[in-house]
Amino acid sequence: GSLAQGQDKRSIASTRQYHTPPPLPIVSPQANMLGWFNSRGIPASVIERRKIVAAKVYMPQDEDEITGIAFPYFRDGAHVNTKYRDAHKHFCMASKCELLLYGMDDIQGDRLCIVEGELDALACEVAGIVSVVSVPNGAPDLKAKNFVSHFDYLLSAENILRPIRKMILAVDNDAPGYKLAEELARRLGQERCWRAT
């Protein structure tokens, strides 16, 4: 409605270019990492299936290279992004890579559980819930005025999410978690979203 008379409408298609994440720099041995997951009730079989490894990475919050946990993100079996976590619960993602749902290749059937973190997705898998994904970047900042780009990861999953009839939002039980559930339901359709409390 704001085009001048006779002006052509230009395509607004996204021209964003994404990088391929670097190969995971695996640190050996993995015993400390596996012990940490085991203490949280997550067995080695789940870690191996998800291809989670201990890796060296520069962590901006620590301003140093650390050994952390690398959670690879896959779409159609291809490694698209990696999220890293350190012992102090600091996170970072591979630079300039596409954001997508963690566990997207595990979506099956017409039901899906959406959680707020990779560890929550792993815990659901241990409990027998296979069709589960995690948002890649947690809950949006409550002070943000505009967080449209925060949910860009839903665009890459649009075709996969369309046939899902029931989505269970099992996010954190805090103010940011409520905001995340509200925004997900608004984007995915409130009529097919349920909330775990």
Secondary structure by P-SEA (a helix, b strand, c coil): cccccccccccccccbbbbccccccccccaaaaaaaaaaacccaaaaaaabbbbbbbbccccccccbbbbbbbbccccccbbbbbcccccccccccbbbbccccccccccbbbbbccaaaaaaaaaacccbbbbcccccccccccccccccccccccccccccccbbbbcccccaaaaaaaaaaaaaaccccccccc
